[in-house]
């Protein structure tokens, strides 16, 4: 009897422990699955200097991804930890940052920071260490290296240099009468040089006569002499390839001088940032410029609205771009590609991850992503957007698409170009 009672007690206790364990597992959820050392992902990202507004916006997006992935149990049953340093928008800091991440911090994986000028100096370290890298908004970064384990989170496609301004030229050449002459001006820096090379090729293909083609030092602060020099050549259209501080300076100088070619823009980085849009306000009217994502119905990809809701709720306290349209979804998608590759391969091995990324299509908040030659997107999807009817400096007018009309590609178009430029003023 005593023996049976003991057995019953033990069985009851075992059931109780089993129930308790099941409850712990149930309520611990994702956190229970995360055990061991975190997976450390390292990178440099601009938090100060000219690229800081976009760099900060990208970092917030990546932090939101970190929260989301850890809430789902991390990767490979381990939590994920982002380790990042401010590259100060200074290319000279980049090699040291990536060397430190790999040799001192011993990160498991690295990703690329933001911008062509910051990604290019990382490449020698990446290649030497045989790491896989997904870069954010780098234009033709791999066109010289041809490194097989580099991937570009930018929709410039298989011919990135020409893709940036192709829609600009296509729009211009569809006008009647067609423009005959073009001016090309660019900062003497990695991104702008690459974009201006593409513009030159597009101009040649369109049969345009290039009447001005010069670079200016990245340290330039007075753009009036440059604008006057372009104006003196009387071009029909003008392509500008610039980084944020000089994009602002260029727009202001053009308006102050009253320069009015038939069409202008193409490759100005910075005009996509909400702070710069609100700063410049009506000065933007008429400019036609590249963009990568705007809230047109056809770009309402699965998950992007949920991401932007989280982003915009945090933007104020983080002091970043309040809308986050330009780079936010791309910073999140950059991490989604990496996460999907890790989950599918069940490894952190750079070569195996790169093999998987090369061979597969990824579902992201910026739509389907498929990589091709040199790690560029298999297909281009660069938008050309015209600023129209901007009034004052209120941020609300930039939340929808009424002041930013998508001209190309045709499948995403939301309106027609106002041509010539003067009519949009």
Rosetta blueprint (number, residue, H / E / L):
1 X L
2 X H
3 X H
4 X H
5 X H
6 X H
7 X H
8 X H
9 X H
10 X H
11 X H
12 X H
13 X H
14 X H
15 X H
16 X H
17 X H
18 X H
19 X H
20 X H
21 X H
22 X H
23 X H
24 X H
25 X H
26 X H
27 X H
28 X H
29 X L
30 X H
31 X H
32 X H
33 X H
34 X L
35 X L
36 X L
37 X L
38 X L
39 X E
40 X E
41 X E
42 X E
43 X E
44 X E
45 X L
46 X L
47 X L
48 X L
49 X L
50 X L
51 X L
52 X H
53 X H
54 X H
55 X H
56 X H
57 X H
58 X H
59 X H
60 X H
61 X H
62 X H
63 X H
64 X H
65 X H
66 X H
67 X H
68 X H
69 X H
70 X H
71 X H
72 X L
73 X L
74 X L
75 X E
76 X L
77 X L
78 X E
79 X L
80 X E
81 X E
82 X E
83 X E
84 X E
85 X E
86 X L
87 X L
88 X L
89 X L
90 X L
91 X H
92 X H
93 X H
94 X H
95 X H
96 X H
97 X H
98 X H
99 X H
100 X H
101 X H
102 X H
103 X H
104 X L
105 X L
106 X L
107 X L
108 X L
109 X E
110 X E
111 X L
112 X L
113 X L
114 X E
115 X L
116 X H
117 X H
118 X H
119 X H
120 X H
121 X H
122 X H
123 X H
124 X H
125 X H
126 X H
127 X H
128 X H
129 X H
130 X L
131 X L
132 X L
133 X E
134 X E
135 X E
136 X E
137 X L
138 X L
139 X L
140 X L
141 X L
142 X L
143 X L
144 X L
145 X L
146 X L
147 X L
148 X L
149 X L
150 X E
151 X E
152 X E
153 X E
154 X L
155 X L
156 X L
157 X L
158 X L
159 X L
160 X H
161 X H
162 X H
163 X H
164 X H
165 X H
166 X H
167 X H
168 X H
169 X H
170 X H
171 X H
172 X H
173 X H
174 X L
175 X L
176 X L
177 X L
178 X L
179 X L
180 X L
181 X E
182 X E
183 X E
184 X E
185 X E
186 X E
187 X E
188 X L
189 X L
190 X H
191 X H
192 X H
193 X H
194 X H
195 X H
196 X H
197 X H
198 X H
199 X H
200 X H
201 X H
202 X H
203 X H
204 X H
205 X H
206 X H
207 X L
208 X L
209 X E
210 X E
211 X E
212 X E
213 X E
214 X E
215 X E
216 X E
217 X L
218 X L
219 X L
220 X L
221 X L
222 X L
223 X L
224 X H
225 X H
226 X H
227 X H
228 X H
229 X H
230 X H
231 X H
232 X H
233 X L
234 X L
235 X L
236 X L
237 X E
238 X E
239 X E
240 X E
241 X E
242 X E
243 X L
244 X H
245 X H
246 X H
247 X H
248 X H
249 X H
250 X H
251 X H
252 X H
253 X H
254 X H
255 X H
256 X H
257 X H
258 X L
259 X L
260 X L
261 X L
262 X L
263 X E
264 X E
265 X E
266 X E
267 X E
268 X E
269 X L
270 X L
271 X L
272 X L
273 X L
274 X H
275 X H
276 X H
277 X H
278 X H
279 X H
280 X H
281 X H
282 X H
283 X H
284 X H
285 X L
286 X L
287 X L
288 X E
289 X E
290 X E
291 X E
292 X L
293 X L
294 X L
295 X L
296 X L
297 X H
298 X H
299 X H
300 X L
301 X L
302 X L
303 X L
304 X H
305 X H
306 X H
307 X H
308 X H
309 X H
310 X H
311 X H
312 X H
313 X H
314 X H
315 X H
316 X H
317 X H
318 X H
319 X L
320 X L
321 X L
322 X L
323 X L
324 X L
325 X L
326 X L
327 X L
328 X H
329 X H
330 X H
331 X H
332 X H
333 X H
334 X H
335 X H
336 X H
337 X H
338 X H
339 X H
340 X H
341 X H
342 X H
343 X H
344 X H
345 X H
346 X L
347 X L
348 X L
349 X L
350 X H
351 X H
352 X H
353 X H
354 X H
355 X H
356 X H
357 X H
358 X H
359 X H
360 X L
361 X E
362 X E
363 X E
364 X E
365 X L
366 X L
367 X E
368 X E
369 X E
370 X E
371 X E
372 X L
373 X H
374 X H
375 X H
376 X L
377 X E
378 X L
379 X L
380 X L
381 X L
382 X L
383 X E
384 X E
385 X E
386 X E
387 X E
388 X L
389 X L
390 X L
391 X L
392 X L
393 X L
394 X L
395 X H
396 X H
397 X H
398 X H
399 X L
400 X L
401 X L
402 X L
403 X L
404 X E
405 X E
406 X E
407 X E
408 X E
409 X L
410 X H
411 X H
412 X H
413 X L
414 X L
415 X L
416 X L
417 X L
418 X L
419 X L
420 X L
421 X H
422 X H
423 X H
424 X H
425 X L
